[in-house]
Structure formats: structure tokens, C-alpha cells
Amino acid sequence: MQYNQSDETVNGLPTENPWMQINAEEDDFERSYLPHRRESNSIYHTPEHGYGSRDRLYGSPSPHKRTYSPSPERLYYSPSRRAEYPPRIPKLSPFEEKVESIPSHSDRRDPFVAEPPNLDVYRVGNDVDSDHTFVPFPVLNNSYYPINTPKDYFDPFDYRYEEESHDDDYDDDTSSNASMISARQVKMVNGNLVLDCPVSDVLLNKYTTPLSQKDREFLFMRFQACTCQPADFVFRNFSLRQRFYSQPRSTELMVVITMYNESDILLARTLKGVFKNIRHLYSLKHSSTWGQDAWQKVVVCVVSDGRTKIHPKAKALLGALGVYQEGFAKNKVNEDKVLSHIYEYTTMVGISKVDEHEIKLTTENQIPIQMIFCLKETNQKKINSHAWALEAFAPVLNPNVVVLLDVGTEPEGKALYKLWRAFKDPRVAGACGEIRASLGKNSRLLLNPLVAAQNFEYKISNILDKPMESVFGFVTVLPGAFSAYRYQALLGAPLQKYLKGEDLKRSNSGGIFNANMYLAEDRILCFELVAKQNCEWLLKYVNTAAAYTDVPEELHDFISQRRRWLNGSFFAAIYSLFHFYKVWSTSHSVSRKLLLHVQFVYQFINLLVSWFSLGSYFLVFRILTVYLAEPEADFAPGNVLSVFFLWLYLASIVTTFVLSFGNKPKGTKKFYLVIVAFFAILMVYMIFAAIFMAVKSIQDIMSEHADDFSIKLIFTETRFRDLIVATTSTYALYFIGSLIFLDPYHMITSFVQYLLLSPAYINVLNIYAFCNIHDISWGTKGDDSKNDLGVARISKNTQDGELEIVIPTTKSQIDNAYKRMINELTTRVSEKEVKVNEEEEDAFYFAFIRSMTVLFWMITNFIVIALVTETGGLYQFTSDSTSSSSYLPNTRISVFLTVILWIVAFMALFRFIGCCTYLIMKFVDWFKLRKFRNEYQTKGAAFSV
């Protein structure tokens, strides 16, 4: 396929990937197939097999190898290869035992639906249109050069056998197997430990696609022991095997998945979604970029934060896919510490089913997936994981678009394609889709009020906030759990600023402001992209690209999560507001710069409302409850309930402050549960008071104007107008916005839960977040306990600078290691308690700043309350109460209600106008695209996206 190069540049950069080149047509070659029978464990490679030239590897067939001419049925529908002595795998194998029906890869209408095949069309002699026949992906004649294979290494194509007993059993005891492993000598590649490690026959025998010796990427896993920081990866002569193919592959899409200690279930969900998306790219046969070779242009990179922190079953899942093998990682190479263990493999194992307790794998009709697994030696936080992806791997792959995912986030089947398509606009530097709360089977998690409230919150953000921000071109946060960036746009200042948090973590030189700001480093990156000097980058929201993510189901997890979000977003918002002037150094048009300033004003108002939300909510509570306590309200229990709720309110606030200063939510779950329950009950009473006030106001107006009553008179009553109309209009815009986006179901299933929990959002979450601004942790803990992996070093017994290393090299060792991975994956064990180590540098300084910030926050909010309610004797100096029977000063209350409630209504209206504009612009783009397509078709030209 010919890739057209474009000389057009945007923001000083080429619009096309500079690595794209003309792919030569594949030469026809005779496939060599693995023998059907294996009589024992093989002996090893001779040195020339491991280090021979390309002619030795791909030249004349070895006399020890057999070449098979497959039958027509095998050519199109190949069952799994069988060994004469099949390995004994656990009964609970994660692989599906039944051979599924083969879906037609050429049926572009729905490439994911498996239709029952008509085997007659696969037989030679039938004259059938090729578009309706199943054509498996081509076995590549584009193998990469052998990197480094240890001497005496097992070769899956070496047909020589040891004269030993056939032992298909294996010992589950790792130590007993490890004792059989002996030291080997391997050459260093450019001064580094780099190995091509054969994968297990247990895995290869499950592949249904015939493989030849030239398909080395499926037969060998590549391992590198990286001894340098991410920024020095290329400088220290490390690389990735996409560069070593006879035709180096260009990478269009790099998918980065970061994880810490998440379970295998969460990892499997994410990988299943990614694999499904790659399959969709494969099905786009009319695309100029994607199609049959799509999988060669996508690299899936999994970065795990800490070798001792990774979940054993998550590691076992990666081992089952073939991208991880035990026994190769080492602590040191000579005297250099290994910072990360990098594994590369192209797997043809798919994930067919994931539920709460089980993962099912399959090798039937799977698209190959190029995978990189980076296992960091120590726990260095998520931002360091992104540093490995963006500073180490991306410069080698040079992808056009980088997609960031968190483990547990499952993108929908076409989500990655829709995100990638947004970058057809050369001005787009980043894009994100809709993150949806995962509600479980049959939406059963909606029965949990906390999950339902988060579902409503996510939906409203995706309907009102992000479309509005997308209209301005500045989406304030592209969530790290599901977002995409143009790699060329990241280079320079944005990437340096984004990864600056990694340096601050090491030195603590940035102070508490920067430490909290980089809890939301994705917000900093978004601002730096839009404000990049001499560029005109924009950020875009794609509402049709969706991904599901798990949300906290327990209250203590929810509070801890929002502590990071609130503190990070608060300080990041301050950063962007203080640096708004950088917009004028960009290449944006004057109109765009003015629009961005309008958005900055909106953000400033939003920040003020958020800062005073604690005091504002108390005032609304006090106004409503005191109104029911006044004699004019004619509500008998109003006075008693007013005092009762006031004291409980104050007690809850004080308790929340005390718990926030001295305790973790996990240790005080019951206290927080009682407080949240009280605020929910309080919200019910406030809703009742608001409705009572509205009805009472209408009755009073009707009695006073019995003769000349009109609807217009209702809006002349200040309390009714400012409280009822402003609040109702806010919620009404939620309903209207959901309807015009054709997504109103959350208003039915989740609105009430969100309404009842909204006081906890304001009081509990804000208080805990501000009381813990000294805590800048992401949940990273001490990493003192480390397993001894051994050392690879040059010894006196080696020659020519070879390393002596203890690794598995025989067939039985490699097969047994794979079987242990399968056993680990299928055995359910109880979760181990994670030990917590909370030592932090500069703890006293951070605690002092925390106390001063909270004190200032409380004082400013108390001043607002005192000025409005004339508490604390202020009424003696500014008394303007007009009624002796009133418990509150009516004039100031009216002013407060008018200002705060209409500000809230205006902000909702502002977001609503933004979301409507987003839909209009989307329709205009669709109309232009359709018109452009029609013009192309009338000219007889092919049109593709």
C-alpha cells in the first residue's frame, strides 16, 4: 500500500507520521510448519543458530527441519497443532476448549459478530467471491533480525531431540525448577542485556494459524534489562523490535495502559476492550490508514508501577498472553541497577470473556497484537509510568497518536478509532471521550446510592461541561484514564512541564503548591498544550467515543479518590488562571484568544463558587429552616426542627474536621457513613422546606391579589423568585441537556441519589480535601522488600565480554514456567493485606501549611456567614431588620439569595449554551463531510477516512 506524504505543516510540524513509507509487496514463500509430533524436550541451538547472519537464519532449510505442504482445509481452517505427548495443563484452563465458529473477516458490516461458517466455501474448487471467504491474516515475510539468542537455547524449529525420558509432568515448586536452571553465556547488545526468548510450546500449540520460522515475532519474546532513566533510553542504545524488521514498522497508534496493584480482572477488561478496538481497525478495508495491516500500526504498552507491587494474577495474565516469562529479570547487569524489565511479544491470544471471577482466553480467529510490558523495578508513581511510555518508548516508535488508559477502563469497540479520527484536524493536540461509570451486570450497581450519584455526576459532566469547553478549544482536563494526544504536540514544553512532577517528587523543591498541583498533572498538560508558544493547538471532546471505568463502591475509597481530584484540580486551576497571559504568545487567532479569556473568566467564577460553597450551603440551609420556624409560616414543628438540625449540622461539620485532620477514611468508615446519612436526611428536609415556601408564597399572593391575580405577580415575590426559580432552572437545564443529547436515563435512575448526596459532596469531600493538602501521595508505599533476582555480570570464565546469566533455556523449563502462569491465573486466592508505610519528607512543614490554609478558609467563610446573618453582635452596628418577628435580616438575605443562586443558574445556562453550540458545530461538520463525499463520488474518486 502506498502512503502519501504530505508537505503540509501545522504548528511547525508535519501532519503525517514521518516514518510512514512505501511498503513493498510481500514475496511469496513456502511456509514451514511445526512438526505435528514431538518426541521429547529438544536440545539447544548451536552458537551459529543464535548469532548467525540473516542468511543462516533464512537461508537453506536445516536438515533437522521438516517442511509440510498443508491441505486446502488446513490452509484456510487450521486446527490447533497437537503434540504426541501433550502437556498436562490445569483442568481450569483459561482457554476456551470449544472451537468457535469462524466469523468472516471480510464482512465489514459487523466484524465482531461470529456467523456460522459454510465450510464448502473454504474448499478448493468452489468459485466463490473472495469478499465472502475467510482469509486469515497473512503470515509475514517481514521478520526482524535475530537480536540475541543465548548459546544452547531451545529452538521451536530445531528437530533434534535429547535421548531422555518423556516427562510431561512438572513440579509446582518454583525452587525445585529453579535449581535445574544453569548459568549460560550471552553476548551484550550495544552494552546492554537484550535477549530473544522462545515462547512455550504450550502456547504455540494453541495457535490455529500456521507459522513458519520467518514468523519470529510470534515464536520469540524479546527481553531487555533497562539500566537507565526513561530520558536516556535511546541514548543508551536501547530500542524496540519494531525498528528491527526488514521493513521497519511505522506506528500510528500507541496505547499506554498504566497499572499499580490492580487485579487480573481489571487488566483483562481493559485489554479486552483494546483488542476489540484493534479488530475494528483491522476491519476498515476502505481506510487509507487502517485495514488488513492495521495491527502492525498499533502498539499496546502496559507499564506496571513496581515489581513487588504488581498483582500476581495480573502478571500471570500477561504471561498467558506470552508477553511475560519468569526467570529473565535480574537486579543488576554488571554493577548497574536494573530500573525496568521490558518484554515484547506479538500475541495471538485474545480475551473472550471476563466476569467478576473468571477470565476466558481464546486463540480462534484473533488479530495479532504487538505488546510491550514494562515492569518497573520500584514503585515511582503513575507520572513516572507515563515518563517510560513518552520519554523511552515513544521516541523509538514515533507514533502519531498516543492513547492513555488506566487499568480498569474498558473502551467501547470503536472508541479508539473515533478518538484517532479527531486528529484528522491538524489543529487538534488532544482529545478525550466520554467516561461512563461501570454499572455491572443489568446495572445492578445502581442499587448502590454512591455509584448512582457518581453515574449522574459523570453524565452531567459529559453533557454540559466538556462540550462547552470543547467549543472554546480548551478542555480543562483530558482524563488520564481515557484520553489521546498527538505525540508531536507533546514534544517540548508541554511534555517537560507534564513530567516536571517527577523531578519535584524526588527533590521536594517545588513546595506544597506544586506538589498538589501535580496531583492533577493532566490539567497542567492540557493548559500547556493550548498555551504552547507559537502554536495553535486545540483540545477536543468526542462524545461518541466512550469507555467504562470502575467507580468507588465504598465511601472511604470515594473520599480518598476525591481528595486527590479536588486538591489537584483546585491548585491546577489557580495555575492556569495565573498564567493565562501565555495565551498571547501562541499563534491562535485574536478571536480564539478572546474566547479563551471568556473561558478563563468562567473558570474564575467557578473557582470562587467552589471556595465559598461551604458557607453558601450553610446559609441556604439556615434560610430555609428558619423560614419554617417563623410564625408566618404556620408550621408547628418548624422551630424545634430548626434548632435540632442546626446543632446536628454544626456537630457533623466539627466531627468531619476532626476526622479529616487526624484519621484516614478507611479507619473511620462508620463515622463518615453516619455523617453522610445525616446530610441526606437534611437534604430531604430542605427540599420539603423549599416546596413549602413556594406553595406558601403563591397562596399569600393569591390571597392579597384575589381580584387581579396573574402569573406575573408570582415572580414579584423575592423569595420565590430567587430560591425556587433559580434552583429549578438549574435542574431543568440538566433535564433539557440530557434530552438533546438523547441520553436522559440517568435523570431517572440516578438524579435522586445525587440530589441526596450533594450535601456530602460540599461538606465532607471539601473539608477532607482541604484538611489533607499536605498529603501528596498517590497511594505509593515503601518498597523495602525485594526479591533477589540475581545478577548478570561478566565473569572470568566468559570470553569476548559475554555475560554469565542464569535463565531458563530448555523446552521443559520454558513450558513449565508457562504452565505455572496458567495455574496462577486459574487459581482463586484470598487477597493479601497491603502494608502501609506513611513516612514523608517535610511532614511538619506541610502540616503547618495545611493548618494555615484551613484556618484561612474557615475564617473567610465565617465572615460571609456573619455579614449575611449579623451573627456575633454585628446587628448592633448594622441593624436593618424590618420585622421583630424575623429571625434573619431580610434585606441581606435577599441580596445573598439573589447573587448566589442566580450565579449558579447562570453557570448552568452557560454550560447549556456551550453544549448546544457543540451539537450545532458537530452537525455542520457532518453536513460539510457529506457534501464533500458526494462531490468526490460524482467525480468517480474513492473517498475514505
N, C-alpha and C positions, 0 to 999 in steps of 0.2 A: 504493500500500500504506500502510496506517495504522500508524504506530509508536506504541505505547502508552507513555506516560510513566509512570514510577513515582516516587512520592514517598518511597520507602524509601531511607534513607541508612545507610551502613555506614562507620565510621571518619570520620564527619562529612562524607561525600561522597556524591553521588547514585550509585545503582547503574547508571543508564543514561547513555549519552552525552548531554550537554545539547544537542548540536547536532542530535539526531535530530528530525525534523519530519515533517509530513504531506506526502507527495509528491503533487502534483496529477497527474491523468491526462494522458498525453501527447496533444496535439492532433493530429488527422490533418492531414497536409500532403502536398503534391505534391512528390515527390523530383525534384531536378535532378541530372542525371548529367553527368559529364565527357564531352566530345565524344570520339568514337572516333578522330577524325583530328586530328592537329596538324601544321600545315604548316611551322612554324619556331619559333624561340625567340620568346617573347612580348615585347612591350614592357611597360611598367610601369604600376602604379597611378597614377592621378591623386591629388592630395593628399586629395580628399574621400573616396576609397575607403579611404585609410589612416586618416583621423581622423574620418570621418563618424559620424553618430549611428547608433543601433541601427536606426532606420527606413531609413537609407540602405543599411545592410548587409543587412537582412532584408526590405526593402520590395518594391516592384515589381521584376520581373526586369529586368536590364540588357539592352538591345537587342543587346549583344555576346555574350550567353549563350544557349545552346540548351537547351531542356527536352525530355527524352526520356521517352517512355512505354514502359517496358520490357515485353517479352513475359512471359507467365506463367513460362516456363522461366527467364528471366533474373531474375525476381523472387525465385525460390527457389534457383536454382543458377546463380550468375553467374560466368562465366569471367573470367580476368584481362583488364582493358582493354588493348587493343593500340593503339599509335600507328602512324601511317602511316610514320614514319621511326623505327623502334625504336632505342633507344640500344644501342651496342655494349658489352656487358658482358664481363668476362673469361670465358674458357672454363671456368675452375674457379669457377663461381658457387656461393656457399654456399646458394643457394636450390634446393630440390628442383624438378627440371624436370617430373616427372610430377605430374598432378593426382590426389591421393589420394581414396579413397572417402570419402564424407561419413558420419560417424557421426551417429547420432540423438542430438541434444542432450536429447531428452525421455526417452530410455531411462535411467532413474535407477539401474538395476541395476549398470551398469558404464559410466560416461560416457567412459572412456578407450579402450575397445575400438572400433576402426573396423569397422563392419559394412558389407558391400556394399549400397549403396542400391538400392531399387526405384524407378526413375525414374518409373514410372507413378503413384506416389502423390503426386508433386510437380506433376502436370499438373492444370490447372483442369478441373473437371467430374467428378473422381473423388470419391466420397463416402467419405472416409477419416477415421477418428478423428484429431483434431488431436494427440493424445498420441503418435501414431506417425509424424507427419510432421516433417521437419526444418524448424525455424523459426529462421532466422538471428537474431542479436541485433538488437534494434531500432535503426535509425539515429535518433539522439537528436534531439528537438526541444528540447533544453536546452543550447544552445550558450552559451559565455561571451562576454561583451562583448569586442570587439577591444581589446587592450591598447595597442599602439603599433606601427604599421607604417610603415617609412621611406617617404618620397616616392619615386616612380618604382620601386616594388617589384614584383617578379614576383608575379602573382596566378594561381593554377592555374585559376580560373574566368573569367579575362579572355580573351575570344576574339578580341582584336585581335593582329595579328602584324606584326612588323617585315619590311620588304622586304629580306631578306638571304639569302645562300646557306644551304642546309641543310647544316650541318656537324655530323654526329653523332660524329665522331672527337674525341678530346680529347688534350691533351698531358699526359703523366705528370709533367712537370717542374712542380713546385709554383710555382717562382718565375715561370715564364712565365705561368702562370694568374693569379698574384697581381698581376702587372704590369698586367693588364687590369682590375683592380678599381679603381674610382674612389671618391672621397670622396662621402658623402651627408650630408644634414642630417636629424636626427631630434629629436623633442621628448623632453624628460626627463619621466618619470612620477614625480611626487612627489619630484623632485630626484634621481632615480636613472635609470640606463641600463637600460631594460626594452624588449625587442623581441619582436614576433611574427614568426617567421621561417618562410616557407613551406618545406615539405619537398620533396624531389626528386620529379619525375615518375617517375623510375626506380623509386622505392619505391611511389608511388601506383598505378602501372600493375600492380603485383603483387597489390594487394588485390583479393579476389574479392567483397567486399561493396560494393554501390553506395553512393556517398557524394554528399551534396548540399553546397551552400555553407554550410548550417547546421551541418555536422559539422566545425566549425573545429578542434576538438581533434585530429582526425586529419590535418588539412591543414597545420597550423602547429605549429612548435616554439617554445616560449617561452624566451627567454634573459634572464638578469639578471646584471649585474656587481655583485656584493655588495662593498661597501667598508667594512663594519663587522664587528665581532666577533659571534659567534653570539647572545650575550645581547641585543644591540641590534638584531636583525633586524627585529622588529615595530616597535620604537621609531623606526627609521629609515625607516619606511613601505615596507619590502619585504613581499611577500606571495607567495602561491601561487595558481595559477589555479583551484583548487577553490573559492575564495571568489568567483570572478567569473562563475560560471554563473548563468543566470537563476533557477535553483533551486540555491543553494549546496549542495554535496555534503557529507554527513557521512561521516567516515572511521571505520570500525570497526576496521580492522587496518592498521597501518603497519609495513612490512617494511624494516628497515635493513640494508644489506649494506655492510660496510667492506672496503676493499682498499688495497693499497700498490703493489707491483710484480708482482702475480701475473699469470699468463698468461691469454690468452683462453680456453684450455681450462677452467681452473678457474672463471673467471667464467661461462662457458657452462653448466657443470654446476650451479652454484648457481641461475642464472636459470631453467634448465630445470625444476629441482625446484620453484621458487617458482611458475612459470607453471602447472605441473601442479596445484599446490595451489589456485590461484585457479580453475582449471577445475572442480575438485571442489566448491568453494564455489558456483560457478555452477550445478552440477547438483542442489543441495539445494533442490528446488522446494517442499518442505513445511516448510522452515525459516522461522521468523518473522523472521529476520535476513538470511539469505542467499537464494540463488535467482537469478533472471534478472538482477537488478541488483547482484549480488554484486561484480562487477568495479569498480563505481563506489564501493564502500566500502573498497577496498583500494588502498593507495599503496605502490609499490615504490621505495625511495630508495637509490641507490648513491652512496656517499661515497668518493672516491679521495683518498689522502693524498699530495698533491704533484703538481703539473702535470708537472714534469720527471721524476718517478719512475714514472708510470703506464706500464704495458706498452703499446707502440704497438698491438699486436693487440687488447688488451682495449679500448682506445679505439676501434679500428676496429669491433669487435663492437657497441659501443654506438651507433656511427654507423650501422651496418647496421640496427639496430633503429629508428633515427630519432630517438633521444633525444640525439644529439650531432651538431654540424656544425662544421666548421673555418671559421675566419675571423671569428668574432664575439668571441672572448675578447680582452680588452685589459689592458694592465698598469695603466693608470690611467684614472680618469674625472675630468677636470679635474686637480686636484692630489691626489686621494685614491687611494691604492693599492688595487687590487682584491685582496681576500683569497680570494674563491672565485668560480668561474664556475658558474652554476646553469642547468641545462637541464631543461625539462619537455616531455613529449610523451606522448600516448596511442597506444601502438603496437599494431598487429595482426599483428606478425611474431612467430612462435613458433620455438622451437628443437626440431627433431625428432630430431636425432641428435648425440651428442658422443662421440668416441672420443679416443685419445691424440694424434691428429694432424689431426683434421678436425672441422669444425662444419657441420651442415646446418640451414638455416633453411627455414621454410615459412610461407605465408600462408593455407593452406587450413583453414577451419573453426576459426580462432583466436579466443579470447576477448580482447577489448581489455584492455590492461594500462596503468594510469596509472603513469608512471615519472617520477622526479626523479633527475637526475645532477648531483651536486655535486662539481666538480673544484677542490680546494683549491690555491691558488697555491703554497704551500710545504709541506714535509713537517713535520707537527706532532704525529705520533704518533696512535695509534688512539683514545685517550681524547678528543682534540680532534675526531676524526671523529664520535664519539658526541655531543660537545657541539653540533656543527652539526645533528645529527638531533634531539636532545632539547631544545635551547635555541632553535634557529632555526625549524625546520620544524614540530615537534610543537605549539608554541603556536598556529600557524596552522591546522593540520589538526585539532587536538584529538582524537586517536584514542582509542579505548577501550583497545586493547591495542597495545603496541609489541613487535615481534619483532626480535631481534638475530641476525644471521648474519655469519659470516666468509666471504669468498670461498674457494671450495673445499669448503664444506659444502653437501651436497645433501639437502634434506629429502625424505622419502618423500611419496607422493601425497596422504595425508590428515593429515600431521603437523601442519600449521599449524591445521587445523580442530580437531584433538584438543587442541592447546595452548590454543587460544582457548576451547574448551568448558570447560577447567578454571576459567576465570574466571567461570563461572556461579555459583560460590560467591563471594559478595560479600566474603568474608574473604581471598581469595587475592590477594596482591600480585604474585607472580611464580611462574613455572613453567618447568620445563625437561623435555626429553625425553631419550631415550637417544641418545647419540652413539656411533656404530659406526665402527670402522676400515674404511676403504675397501680392499678386498682385491683389486681388479682383476677382470678377466675370468676366470671359472672359478676364482676365489680363488687365482690363481697367486702372489700376493704372500705367501701363507702359506709359500712356499718360502724366504722371507727370514726368518731367525730373529728379527730385530729387529722386523719387522712383526708376526709371530705373537705375540711377547711383549707388544707393545702391545695387540694384539687381546684377549689374555687379561686384561690389566690393565683395559681399558675395560669388558669384560663383567662382571668381578667387582665393579667399582665400581658398575655399574648394577644388579647383583643384590643386593649386600649393603649398600653404603654409602648410596646415595641413597634406596632405600625406607625404610631405618631412619631417616634424617634427616627424611624426609617425614612419618613417623608423629609426630615431635616438632613438626613445623611449621616447622622451621628447616633448610633445605637450605643447607649452609655455602657452596656455590658453585653458582650458576647459570651455566654456562659461556657466555662471550660468543660462542662460535661457534654456539650454538643455544639460545636462551632467550627468554622472553617476560615482559613486565612490564605491569602496569596503570598507565597513564600518570598517572592521578590519584594513585596511591600514591607515585609517584616525586617528585611536586612537594614542595618544601620541603626539609627537612633531608637526606633520602636523596640527592636529586639534587645538592644543594650539596656534600655530603661526597664523592659519587662523582666530581664534576668538580673537586674541590679539587686533585687530582693535576696538573691542567693549570696551575694557578697555581704549584704547587710547582716544576714543571719550569722555569718562567720565572725564578723568583727564587732557587731552591735554598735556600729559607728553612726547609724542613721537616726538614733533616738526613737522614742516611743511613737512619734507621729509616723515616721516612715515604716516602722515595724508593723503598725496596724494597717497602714495604707496598703502594704503588700500582702495582707490577707485577702485583698481583692485585686490582685495584680492584673486580672483580666480587664478590669475597668481602666487601669493605667495604660494598658496596651491599646485599648480602644481609643482613648484620648490621644495618645502619641501617634497613632496612625492617621487620624483625622487632622492633627496639627503638625504633621511631618513637613519639614521645611522644603519649599519649592516643589511640593507635590499637591495633588488634589484628590487624595484618596477618600472614598466614602464607605460607609458601613451599611449593610442591608439586612432586612429581616425577610425571610422566606416562609410565609405561613403554611405553605403546602408541604414543607419538609418537617417531619415530626419524629420525635424519639421519646421513648418511655423510660422513666427513671424511677427507682425506688425512693420513696419519701419516708422520713422517720415515722414509725408507728407508736413509739413510746415518747412520753412527754419529756423525759430527761434528755433523750437524744435530740429531740426537736429544739430544746433550749440551747444545747451546746452548739448545734449547727447554726442557729440564727445568731449566736454570739459572734461567730466569725463573719457571717454575712453582713450584719448590721454595722459592726465596727469597721470592717474593711470598706464597705460602701460609703459610710459616713466620712472617713478620712480621705478616701479617693475622690469623693465629690468636692470636698474642700480643695484638694489639689487641683482639680480641673478648673474650679472657679477662680483660683488664684493665678492660674496660668492660661486664662482664656485669651490673653493677648497674643499667644503663639499662633493663633489662627491667622493673624495678619501677615505672618511670614510664609504662608502657604501660597499655592497657585490657584486656590479657589476663586471663583468669580466674586465680585462685590456683593451680588445678591445672595450668594451662598453664605458668605461671611456674615451678612446681616441676619440671615435665617439662623445661623448658629448662635448668634448673640441673643436672639429671641429665645432659643432653647436654653441658653445659659441663665437667662432671667427666670425662666420657668423652674430650672433646677434650684436656683437660689430660693425662690418662694417655697418650693417643695422641702428644701433643707430647713427653712425656718419653721414650717408647719411641723416637720418631724421633731425638731428640737423642743418646741413648746407643746408637743402632743400630750405629755403627761399632765401638765397644768390645764390644758384645754379640755381634756376629757373629764377631769375632776369638776371643772366649772359647769360643764353641761350636765353632769350628774347632779351637782348641787342645785342648779336651777330647776331641773325637773322635779326632784324630790321635795324641794322647799315649796314649789308651786302647789303640790298636792297637800302640803301641810298648812297652807294659808286658809283662813276661814272662808274666803270667797270660793274656794274650790269645792267646798261642801263634800269632802272626802274624809270620813271619820278617822280611819286608821292612818291617815297621811302623816300627822305629826309624829306619832310613835315610830312609824317605819322610817321616817326621815332621819331621826336621831339614831335608830338601830343600824341602818345601813351606813350612816356616816362613820360611826365608831368601828364597824366591821371593815369599812373601806380603809380607814387610817391604819387599823391593825394589820390588814393584809399588805399595805404598802410598806410599813415598817418591817414586817416579817420578811418580805421579799428583799429589802435592802440588807438586812442582817444575813440572810441565807446567801445572797449574792456575794457579799464580802468574804465570807468565811467558809463556804461549803461548795462542793460540786453538786450539780443537779442529780447525778446518779446516786449520791448518798442521802439525798433528802427528797426522794420521789414523792412520798406521801404528803409532805408539806406543800409542795408545788401543786399536787393534784387537788388538794383542798382549796388552795387559793384560786386556781383556775375555775373550779366548780363554783366558788362564791361569785366570781366576776361574771360567770354565765348566768347565774340567778339574778345578779344585779342588772344585767342587760335586759332580762325579761321584764323586770320592774320598770326600767327606763323606757322600754318600748310601750308598756302599758301607760306610763305617765304621759308620753308624747301623744298617744292616741286620745287619752282622756283630755289633755289640754286642747287638742284640735277640736274635739266634739264640743267641749265647754265653750271655746271661743266662738264657734258657729252658733251655738244656742244663744249666747249673750248678744251677738249681733242681730240675730233674728228677733229677739225679744225687744231690743232697742229700736229696731227699724222694721217693725211689723208692717207698716203701710208702704214703705218704699224700699223693701229689701231687694238686693241684686247680688249676683256673684261677685261683682267688683268690690262690694263692701267687705267681703271676707278678707281680701288681700290688704285692706287698710289696717287690720289688726296686726300690730308689730310682732307679737309672739308667734302667732300662727304663720305669718309670712316668713319670718327669719328662721324659725325652727323647722316647721313642718314642710314648707315649700322647698327650702334649700336642701334638706336631708332627703326628701322624697325624690327630688330631681336627680340627686346623685345616684341613688339606687335605680331610678328609672333609666338613666343612661347605661347602666350595667346591662339591663334587660334589652334595650334597643341595640346596643353594640353587639351583644351576643346573637341577636336575631339577624342582623345584617351580615354577620359572619357565618350564618347558618349553623351555629353551634350553641344552642340555648339549654342543652340538657343539664349543664352544671347549675343553672339557676334553679332547677327543680330538685336536683339531688344533693346540692352542697351549699346553697345560699344560706339556709337557716343555721347550719353548723358554723359557717364562717361568721355570721352575724353574732352568734352567742360567744364565740371565742375571740372576737375582735377586741374586747377589753383586755384580754390576756396578752394579745399582740402588743398593745400600747404600754401596759403597766409591767407585766412580768418580763417580756423579752427585752424591752428597752432598758429597764433597770438592771437586769443581769448583764446585758452587753456593756453598759457604761461602767458598771462596777468591776468589770474584768478587762478593761483596756490594757492592763499590764500583762495579760495572758496573750501571748502572740503565737501560741502553739497551734499546730495543725493536727495534733494528736500524735506527734512523733515522740518516741520514748527512747530511753537509753538503749544502747546496742552493745552491752558489755559481753554477753555470752555469744561466743563464736565457735563454730565447729572447725577443727583443724582439717583443712583440705589438702595439705601438703604443699610442696614447693617444687617447681620446675626450675632446674639450675644446670649450668654447665659443670660437669664433673671431670675428674682426671681420666676417667675411663672412656669418655666420649672423644670423638675426633671432629675436626673441621668446625668447631664451635657448635656442636649439636647439643640439644637439651636432653637431659635424662628426666623422664616423667613416668609416673605410674598411672596408667589409664587402661580401660578395658579394650582388648584387641581381638579376642576370639569371638566366633559366632555365638557360642553358648553364653559368654559374658554379656554380649550386647542383647541377645534375645532375653536372657533372664532379667536384665535391667528393665527392658520394656515391659515384661510381664509384671514386674513389681509396680510399675506405674499404673498398669491396668488394675491390679489388686487394690492399690491405694485409692484409685478413683471410684471403685465399686463398693468399697467397704465404708459403711457409715460409722463414724466415731463421734463421741461427745466432744464439744468444743472446749479447749483449754482456756483457763482464765489468763488474761494478759496482765503481766505485772506492770505496775505504773511507777515511773520514776519522774518526779516533777522538779528536778533541780534546774534552775535557770540563773543565768548571769544577770547582774544588776537588779536583783529582785527588790531590794529596798528602794532603789531609785524609782523603779516602775510602780511600786506600791504607793509611793508618795505622790507621784503624778496622778495616779488613779484617784487617790483621795481628794486631791485638789480639784480635779475635773468634776467629780461627782458633787463636791461641795458647791462649786460654782453653778453647776446645772440646777441643783436643788434651790439655791438662793434665787436665781433668776426666775424660776418657775413660781416660787413662793411670792416674789414681788408682783408678778402678774396677778396671782390669786388675791393678794392683799389689796392691790389697787382696784380690782374689779369689785370685790365683796366688802371693801373697807373693813377688813379684819385687823385686829391688833390695835384698835384705838384710832385708826386713821379717820373714822367717821367724825371724830371731834373737830378735825380741821377741814374736812371736805364734805360736810354733811349736805346732801341734796335729796334726801329721801322725801318723797312726796306723800307717803302714806304711813301712818303709825302702825298699821296692821301688817305692813310688809316686812318680811324678814331679810330682804335683799334690796339694795339700791336699784330702783327700776331703770334709771337713766343709763347707768354704766352697764347694767346687764343687757339692755337693748343694744347699746353700741357694740359690746363684745359679741353678742349673737349675730348682729348684722355683719360684722367683719369676718369672724372666724368661719361661720357656716357658709357664707357666700364665697369665701375664698376656696373652701372645699368644693363647693358646687362649680365654681369657675374652673378649677383644676380638672374636675371630671369632664366638663364641657370641652376644655382644651384638648384633652386626650381623645374625646369622642370625635372632634373635628379632625384630628390627626388620623384616626383610624378610617374615617370616611374618605379623606383625601388619599390615603394609601390604596383603598379599593378602587377609587376613580383612576389613579395613576396605573394601577395594575390592569384595569380594563383597557385603558388607552394603549398600553404596551401590547396587550393581546391583540387589539384591533390592528395596530401597525404591523405586527408579526404576521397576522393572517393576510393582510393586504400585500405584504412583501412576498409571502409564499405564493399567493395567487399570481403575482406578476412573474415570478420565476417559472411557475408551471406553464403559463401561457407562452413563455419563450422556449419551453421544452428543456429547461435545465433542471438538474436534480437539486433538490433542496434538502438539507439535513442540518440538524443541530447537534 
